[in-house]
């Protein structure tokens, strides 16, 4: 497990150094690290996955020219750690724990005084003659895509994921990657929003939430698409290894029981 964790940590570092987009309202970049988290979640139990993300984040932060510099006081690993931990729980059939985790992080986002729960009225007016294109009232929930991810999380789509990863057809494997990557990237976005709101303060955060609302679905979509394209062939080529490691986990749990 130490060797596997070290190898996957190195794999996580690579996309962590690559720029996906500039952060809004704060100096720094959004990276491509989310495209590889399904691989870490499939192979590593939550504790090992969190450790791999923590070490990978710190290594990437000090690589010259890396996009993964630390922006949130060294807590930058939390989003990726939750992403990997949630995927790991889902793959191992622990859907209830994964759901509680997701709902808890969403609750922390909502109660943070510097976050925006609804947007629409706060978006800037468009120039004439496009003023009629303003968003309708009531305001649109900022978390609309996160609520969809929660619905996917509790749906039948997250059942028997291990079977898809270890022996399902290529299409089933790609669909499972899509599902876990989508849910994982949304909890990572929630954690990132909590850190952003807590560190930059209300003066900056409340000003930029409407702009973040417009951009974040495209960023998350790019990460999910990247995860499907990158992780599907990697996991397809590692079927035997996946089955072997999960059989080992089952035996260890049996001994502990």
C-alpha positions as CSV (number, residue, x, y, z in Angstrom):
1,X,0.0,0.0,0.0
2,X,2.9,2.4,0.7
3,X,4.3,1.8,-2.8
4,X,0.9,2.2,-4.4
5,X,0.1,5.3,-2.5
6,X,3.5,6.8,-3.4
7,X,2.9,6.0,-7.1
8,X,-0.6,7.5,-7.1
9,X,0.7,10.6,-5.2
10,X,3.2,11.2,-8.1
11,X,0.4,10.7,-10.6
12,X,-1.7,13.3,-8.8
13,X,1.1,15.8,-8.8
14,X,1.2,16.0,-12.6
15,X,-2.3,17.5,-13.3
16,X,-2.0,19.5,-10.1
17,X,0.7,21.6,-11.8
18,X,-1.4,22.4,-14.9
19,X,-3.6,25.5,-15.2
20,X,-7.3,25.0,-16.1
21,X,-8.5,28.6,-15.3
22,X,-7.7,31.7,-13.3
23,X,-9.4,32.1,-10.0
24,X,-11.9,34.9,-9.7
25,X,-11.2,37.6,-7.1
26,X,-8.0,36.1,-5.8
27,X,-4.5,35.5,-7.1
28,X,-4.0,31.9,-8.2
29,X,-5.1,29.1,-10.6
30,X,-7.6,26.3,-10.8
31,X,-5.7,23.2,-11.8
32,X,-6.5,19.9,-13.6
33,X,-6.0,17.8,-10.5
34,X,-9.6,16.7,-10.5
35,X,-9.1,14.6,-13.7
36,X,-7.2,11.9,-11.9
37,X,-9.1,11.6,-8.6
38,X,-11.2,8.7,-9.7
39,X,-8.1,6.5,-10.1
40,X,-7.0,7.4,-6.6
41,X,-10.5,6.8,-5.2
42,X,-10.7,3.3,-6.8
43,X,-7.4,2.1,-5.6
44,X,-7.0,3.8,-2.2
45,X,-9.1,3.6,0.9
46,X,-10.2,7.0,2.2
47,X,-7.3,7.5,4.6
48,X,-4.7,6.6,2.1
49,X,-6.4,8.8,-0.5
50,X,-6.4,11.8,1.7
51,X,-2.8,11.3,2.6
52,X,-1.9,11.0,-1.2
53,X,-3.7,14.2,-2.0
54,X,-2.1,16.1,0.9
55,X,1.4,15.1,-0.1
56,X,0.8,15.6,-3.8
57,X,-0.6,19.1,-3.1
58,X,2.4,20.1,-1.1
59,X,4.9,18.7,-3.6
60,X,3.1,20.5,-6.5
61,X,3.1,23.8,-4.6
62,X,6.9,23.9,-4.5
63,X,7.6,22.9,-8.1
64,X,9.0,25.9,-10.1
65,X,6.4,27.2,-12.5
66,X,3.6,25.0,-11.0
67,X,0.0,26.3,-11.1
68,X,-0.7,24.5,-7.9
69,X,0.7,27.1,-5.5
70,X,-0.9,27.4,-2.1
71,X,-3.7,30.0,-1.9
72,X,-5.6,29.1,1.2
73,X,-3.0,29.0,4.0
74,X,-1.9,25.5,3.4
75,X,-5.5,24.1,3.5
76,X,-5.6,23.8,-0.3
77,X,-5.5,20.0,-0.1
78,X,-8.9,19.8,1.6
79,X,-11.0,20.0,-1.6
80,X,-9.0,17.3,-3.4
81,X,-9.0,15.2,-0.2
82,X,-12.8,15.3,0.1
83,X,-13.0,14.5,-3.6
84,X,-10.9,11.3,-3.3
85,X,-12.4,10.3,0.0
86,X,-16.0,10.5,-1.4
87,X,-15.1,8.5,-4.5
88,X,-13.3,5.9,-2.3
89,X,-16.4,5.5,-0.1
90,X,-18.7,5.2,-3.1
91,X,-16.6,2.6,-4.8
92,X,-16.5,0.6,-1.6
93,X,-20.3,0.7,-1.3
94,X,-20.4,3.1,1.7
95,X,-23.0,5.3,0.2
96,X,-24.6,6.5,3.4
97,X,-21.3,7.8,4.7
98,X,-20.6,9.5,1.4
99,X,-24.0,11.1,1.5
100,X,-23.6,12.4,5.0
101,X,-20.2,13.9,4.0
102,X,-21.7,15.6,1.0
103,X,-24.6,17.1,2.9
104,X,-22.4,18.2,5.8
105,X,-20.1,20.1,3.4
106,X,-23.0,21.7,1.6
107,X,-24.4,22.7,5.0
108,X,-21.1,24.4,6.0
109,X,-21.2,26.3,2.7
110,X,-24.7,27.5,3.2
111,X,-24.2,28.7,6.8
112,X,-20.9,30.6,6.0
113,X,-21.8,34.3,6.1
114,X,-19.6,35.1,3.2
115,X,-21.1,32.7,0.7
116,X,-24.0,33.4,-1.8
117,X,-26.9,31.0,-1.6
118,X,-29.0,32.6,-4.3
119,X,-27.9,34.6,-7.3
120,X,-29.9,36.4,-10.0
121,X,-30.8,39.8,-8.5
122,X,-27.1,40.6,-7.8
123,X,-25.9,40.0,-11.4
124,X,-25.1,43.2,-13.2
125,X,-27.6,44.6,-15.7
126,X,-26.9,44.1,-19.4
127,X,-26.5,47.0,-21.8
128,X,-29.4,48.2,-23.9
129,X,-31.0,46.5,-25.9
130,X,-30.1,43.3,-24.0
131,X,-31.5,44.4,-20.6
132,X,-34.4,41.9,-21.0
133,X,-32.0,39.0,-20.8
134,X,-31.7,39.4,-17.0
135,X,-32.2,36.2,-15.0
136,X,-35.8,35.6,-13.8
137,X,-37.0,36.0,-10.3
138,X,-36.9,34.3,-7.8
139,X,-33.1,34.1,-7.8
140,X,-31.4,31.0,-9.1
141,X,-29.7,28.8,-6.3
142,X,-25.9,29.1,-6.5
143,X,-25.8,25.4,-5.6
144,X,-28.1,24.2,-8.4
145,X,-25.4,21.9,-9.9
146,X,-24.4,20.7,-6.5
147,X,-28.0,19.7,-5.8
148,X,-28.0,17.7,-9.0
149,X,-24.8,16.0,-7.9
150,X,-26.5,15.1,-4.6
151,X,-29.4,13.6,-6.5
152,X,-27.0,11.5,-8.5
153,X,-25.2,10.5,-5.3
154,X,-28.4,9.0,-3.7
155,X,-29.6,7.5,-7.0
156,X,-29.1,3.9,-8.3
157,X,-26.3,5.2,-10.4
158,X,-23.9,4.9,-7.4
159,X,-24.8,1.3,-6.7
160,X,-22.4,-1.6,-7.6
161,X,-19.7,0.8,-8.7
162,X,-17.0,-1.7,-7.9
163,X,-18.4,-4.2,-10.3
164,X,-18.3,-1.7,-13.1
165,X,-14.7,-0.8,-12.3
166,X,-13.5,-4.3,-12.0
167,X,-15.4,-6.3,-14.6
168,X,-18.0,-4.2,-16.4
169,X,-18.0,-3.3,-20.1
170,X,-16.0,-0.3,-21.3
171,X,-19.2,1.8,-21.6
172,X,-20.2,0.9,-18.0
173,X,-16.7,1.8,-16.8
174,X,-16.8,5.2,-18.5
175,X,-20.3,5.8,-17.1
176,X,-19.1,5.0,-13.6
177,X,-16.1,7.3,-14.0
178,X,-18.4,10.1,-15.2
179,X,-20.7,9.6,-12.1
180,X,-17.9,9.6,-9.4
181,X,-15.9,12.3,-11.1
182,X,-19.0,14.5,-11.2
183,X,-19.9,14.0,-7.6
184,X,-16.3,14.3,-6.5
185,X,-15.6,17.5,-8.3
186,X,-18.8,19.1,-6.9
187,X,-17.8,18.4,-3.3
188,X,-14.4,19.7,-4.1
189,X,-16.0,22.9,-5.4
190,X,-18.0,23.2,-2.2
191,X,-14.9,23.0,-0.1
192,X,-13.1,25.4,-2.3
193,X,-15.9,27.8,-1.9
194,X,-15.8,27.5,1.9
195,X,-12.1,28.2,1.9
196,X,-12.5,31.1,-0.6
197,X,-15.3,32.8,1.5
198,X,-13.5,32.3,4.8
199,X,-10.1,33.7,3.6
200,X,-10.9,36.6,1.3
201,X,-13.7,37.9,3.4
202,X,-17.2,39.3,2.7
203,X,-16.0,42.4,0.8
204,X,-14.4,40.4,-2.0
205,X,-16.5,37.1,-1.8
206,X,-20.0,38.7,-2.0
207,X,-18.9,40.8,-4.9
208,X,-17.7,37.9,-7.1
209,X,-20.1,35.1,-6.3
210,X,-22.4,36.0,-9.3
211,X,-19.4,35.7,-11.7
212,X,-18.3,32.5,-10.1
213,X,-21.9,31.2,-10.6
214,X,-21.6,31.8,-14.3
215,X,-18.2,30.2,-14.8
216,X,-18.1,27.2,-12.4
217,X,-20.4,24.8,-14.4
218,X,-18.0,25.0,-17.4
219,X,-14.9,24.5,-15.2
220,X,-16.5,21.4,-13.5
221,X,-17.7,20.1,-16.9
222,X,-14.1,20.3,-18.2
223,X,-12.8,18.4,-15.2
224,X,-15.4,15.7,-15.5
225,X,-14.8,15.3,-19.2
226,X,-11.0,15.1,-18.6
227,X,-11.5,12.5,-15.9
228,X,-13.5,10.3,-18.3
229,X,-10.9,10.6,-21.0
230,X,-7.9,10.0,-18.7
231,X,-9.2,7.6,-16.1
232,X,-11.3,5.3,-18.3
233,X,-8.3,3.8,-20.2
234,X,-6.1,3.7,-17.1
235,X,-8.7,1.8,-15.1
236,X,-9.5,-0.4,-18.0
237,X,-5.9,-1.5,-18.2
238,X,-5.8,-2.1,-14.5
239,X,-8.7,-4.4,-14.0
240,X,-6.7,-7.3,-12.5
241,X,-5.0,-5.0,-10.1
242,X,-8.3,-3.4,-9.0
243,X,-9.8,-6.8,-8.3
244,X,-6.7,-7.9,-6.4
245,X,-6.5,-4.9,-4.1
246,X,-10.2,-4.9,-3.3
247,X,-10.0,-8.6,-2.5
248,X,-7.1,-7.8,-0.2
249,X,-9.2,-5.1,1.5
250,X,-12.1,-7.5,2.0
251,X,-9.8,-10.0,3.7
252,X,-8.4,-7.4,6.0
253,X,-11.8,-6.3,7.0
254,X,-12.8,-9.9,7.7
255,X,-9.8,-10.4,10.0
256,X,-10.6,-7.2,11.9
257,X,-14.3,-8.3,12.3
